Every structure is written in C-alpha cells, then in structure tokens.
Amino acid sequence: MANPNKRRGTAWESAIRDYLNWYLGLVDETGVFRNPLSGENIRRAAQEGAKDVGDIHAAPFIIEAKDVKSCAVPTWLRQADAEAKHAGFPYGVVVHKVRRSAVWNGRVHMSVRTWTRVRLALGMPAVEFAAAYGWTASLRGLDSSRWYMTTTVWDLGRLLADYRRTVAGVSGHAAV
C-alpha cells in the first residue's frame, strides 16, 4: 500500500475491529473467530459501488474510523449516519484516534439523535445512560445538528455488549 494515510487508516480500522472482537470474546487467544459465520463478529467492511457502507460493521453500529489530526465531528457524523443507512444498520458512530494512546482510549462520537435512540432502545434515563458509559456532551452553538456525545472505545465495547444482551434481534449480517 503506497499511500501512508491509507495505511494509517487501515491500521486504525483493524485495531478497532481487533479490540472490539477481543473485548466481546468473539475471538480466541490467537485472534481467530470462535464462530467465523456469526453476524456478531466485528468486521471491516469491503467497499463496493458508489454507496459507502462504513469502515467497520459492529451490529447494530456502523463505525466510521478516523485517524486524522483535525476534527470535523459533525461532518463525520453525517457521513456515518448516511453509511449506516446504506448498510442497513440503525446507528452510525465515529471513532477518532487519540494520538500516542491505546485503541481503547479512542474517542467515540455519536449524534445526540443517535445517542437518544440507543438510550431509548436500552430503556435507560438520560442521566443513567450518560453515567453508565462515560458520555460527555459537546454542545456547540444553537444549531443542535452540530451537537454530539463522546465516550471511549472501551465504553463502546461495554455498550455494544449490553445492547446485544438487552435488545432483542440484534445481529449483524452473517458472512457468506
């Protein structure tokens, strides 16, 4: 791979995928899937056609991974939401790399609308949901479309496990 930015992005996507698969117990000690055909496995998506389907599929989330210096979170969230729609998943999130830090410290961003939908699916009050998963709010200006919530990849792993355990019918698309 000649492009260093592409190589860095691919490495970040793989690190997120590997961490979440490990955290959720979907791989053995050598990193091999316990059930290779399970729709619950976290996978890097193959890009096909004109409609991007996100970088990582972690049902029920599409993850748009970003390994860049300058943040453009509201723009990234619009991209993640569109990609979730294209892939047929209910939620789009962004995972932004924190420089010189472990993958589990990466920043997970979610629009306030997505945050509310996930919270309601889990049946949790806002204060409890925010505390349980370490969410902080970024409320910039009066334009609520630019507001978002942030947590860590570690907390996303906990949220993903709880969501899959709590909400009926959550599974990714089985590999073929």
C-alpha positions as CSV (number, residue, x, y, z in Angstrom):
1,M,0.0,0.0,0.0
2,A,1.8,3.1,-1.3
3,N,-0.3,5.8,0.4
4,P,0.8,6.4,4.0
5,N,-2.5,7.9,5.0
6,K,-4.4,4.9,3.7
7,R,-2.1,2.6,5.5
8,R,-2.6,4.5,8.8
9,G,-6.4,4.5,8.3
10,T,-6.4,0.8,7.6
11,A,-4.2,0.1,10.7
12,W,-6.6,2.1,12.9
13,E,-9.7,0.3,11.5
14,S,-8.0,-3.0,12.1
15,A,-7.0,-2.0,15.7
16,I,-10.7,-1.0,16.5
17,R,-12.0,-4.3,15.0
18,D,-9.4,-6.4,16.8
19,Y,-10.0,-4.7,20.1
20,L,-13.8,-5.0,20.0
21,N,-13.7,-8.6,18.9
22,W,-11.4,-9.4,21.8
23,Y,-13.4,-7.3,24.3
24,L,-16.6,-9.1,23.3
25,G,-15.0,-12.5,23.5
26,L,-15.6,-13.2,19.8
27,V,-12.0,-14.4,19.1
28,D,-9.8,-17.0,20.8
29,E,-6.4,-16.2,22.4
30,T,-4.8,-16.3,18.9
31,G,-7.3,-13.8,17.4
32,V,-9.3,-16.4,15.4
33,F,-13.0,-16.1,15.4
34,R,-14.7,-18.6,17.7
35,N,-17.6,-18.7,15.2
36,P,-16.5,-17.4,11.8
37,L,-20.0,-17.2,10.4
38,S,-21.5,-15.3,13.3
39,G,-23.2,-12.0,12.5
40,E,-22.0,-10.7,15.8
41,N,-18.4,-10.6,14.7
42,I,-16.9,-7.2,14.2
43,R,-15.7,-6.9,10.6
44,R,-14.0,-4.3,8.4
45,A,-16.4,-3.7,5.5
46,A,-15.5,-4.3,1.9
47,Q,-16.2,-1.1,-0.1
48,E,-18.4,-1.8,-3.1
49,G,-20.1,0.6,-5.5
50,A,-21.0,4.2,-5.1
51,K,-22.6,3.9,-1.7
52,D,-20.1,3.6,1.1
53,V,-21.2,1.3,3.9
54,G,-18.8,2.4,6.7
55,D,-15.4,1.2,7.7
56,I,-16.4,-1.3,10.4
57,H,-19.6,-3.3,11.0
58,A,-20.3,-3.9,14.7
59,A,-24.1,-4.7,14.7
60,P,-26.1,-2.6,15.4
61,F,-23.5,0.1,14.7
62,I,-21.6,1.2,11.6
63,I,-18.3,2.7,12.7
64,E,-16.5,5.4,10.6
65,A,-12.9,5.3,11.8
66,K,-10.8,8.5,11.6
67,D,-7.1,8.7,12.1
68,V,-6.5,12.4,11.4
69,K,-5.2,15.4,13.3
70,S,-8.0,17.9,12.7
71,C,-11.5,17.1,13.9
72,A,-14.7,17.6,11.9
73,V,-17.0,15.6,14.1
74,P,-20.4,17.0,12.9
75,T,-19.4,16.3,9.2
76,W,-18.1,12.8,10.2
77,L,-21.4,12.0,12.0
78,R,-23.4,12.9,8.9
79,Q,-21.2,10.6,6.9
80,A,-21.6,7.8,9.5
81,D,-25.4,8.2,9.5
82,A,-25.5,8.0,5.7
83,E,-23.3,4.9,5.7
84,A,-25.4,3.2,8.3
85,K,-28.4,3.8,6.1
86,H,-26.6,2.4,3.1
87,A,-25.6,-0.7,5.0
88,G,-29.0,-1.3,6.6
89,F,-27.8,-0.7,10.2
90,P,-29.7,1.6,12.6
91,Y,-26.8,3.6,14.0
92,G,-23.7,5.3,12.7
93,V,-20.8,6.4,15.0
94,V,-17.4,7.8,14.6
95,V,-14.2,6.6,16.3
96,H,-11.4,9.1,16.3
97,K,-7.9,8.1,17.2
98,V,-6.2,9.7,20.1
99,R,-2.5,10.2,19.3
100,R,0.1,8.2,21.2
101,S,-2.7,6.3,23.1
102,A,-4.1,2.8,23.2
103,V,-7.0,1.9,21.0
104,W,-9.4,1.7,23.9
105,N,-8.8,5.4,24.6
106,G,-10.1,6.3,21.1
107,R,-12.9,8.8,21.1
108,V,-16.3,7.6,20.1
109,H,-18.7,10.3,18.8
110,M,-22.4,9.9,18.4
111,S,-25.0,12.4,17.3
112,V,-27.4,13.5,20.0
113,R,-30.2,11.9,18.0
114,T,-28.4,8.6,17.7
115,W,-27.5,8.7,21.4
116,T,-31.1,9.2,22.3
117,R,-32.3,6.4,20.0
118,V,-29.7,4.0,21.6
119,R,-30.6,5.1,25.1
120,L,-34.3,4.6,24.5
121,A,-33.7,1.1,23.0
122,L,-31.9,0.2,26.2
123,G,-34.7,1.7,28.3
124,M,-32.4,4.0,30.2
125,P,-32.9,7.5,31.6
126,A,-30.5,10.1,30.1
127,V,-28.6,10.7,33.3
128,E,-28.1,6.9,34.0
129,F,-27.1,6.3,30.4
130,A,-24.6,9.1,30.4
131,A,-23.0,7.9,33.7
132,A,-23.0,4.2,32.8
133,Y,-21.0,4.7,29.6
134,G,-19.0,7.8,30.4
135,W,-20.7,10.1,27.9
136,T,-19.9,13.8,27.7
137,A,-21.7,16.4,25.6
138,S,-20.3,18.8,23.0
139,L,-22.9,21.4,22.6
140,R,-21.6,24.0,20.1
141,G,-23.8,27.0,19.4
142,L,-27.5,27.0,19.0
143,D,-27.5,24.6,16.0
144,S,-28.4,21.3,17.6
145,S,-27.4,19.4,14.4
146,R,-23.8,20.1,15.4
147,W,-24.2,18.7,19.0
148,Y,-22.8,15.3,19.8
149,M,-21.9,12.9,22.6
150,T,-18.5,11.4,23.2
151,T,-17.1,8.4,25.1
152,T,-14.2,6.0,24.6
153,V,-13.8,2.8,22.6
154,W,-13.6,0.9,25.9
155,D,-17.1,2.2,26.9
156,L,-18.4,1.5,23.3
157,G,-17.4,-2.2,23.9
158,R,-19.4,-2.2,27.1
159,L,-22.3,-0.5,25.4
160,L,-22.2,-3.0,22.5
161,A,-22.2,-6.0,24.9
162,D,-25.1,-4.5,26.9
163,Y,-27.1,-3.6,23.8
164,R,-26.7,-7.1,22.3
165,R,-27.7,-8.7,25.6
166,T,-30.7,-6.4,26.2
167,V,-32.2,-5.6,22.8
168,A,-33.9,-8.5,21.0
169,G,-33.0,-9.4,17.5
170,V,-29.6,-7.7,17.3
171,S,-27.2,-9.4,15.0
172,G,-25.1,-8.4,12.0
173,H,-25.4,-10.0,8.6
174,A,-23.9,-13.5,8.6
175,A,-20.8,-13.9,6.5
176,V,-21.4,-15.9,3.3
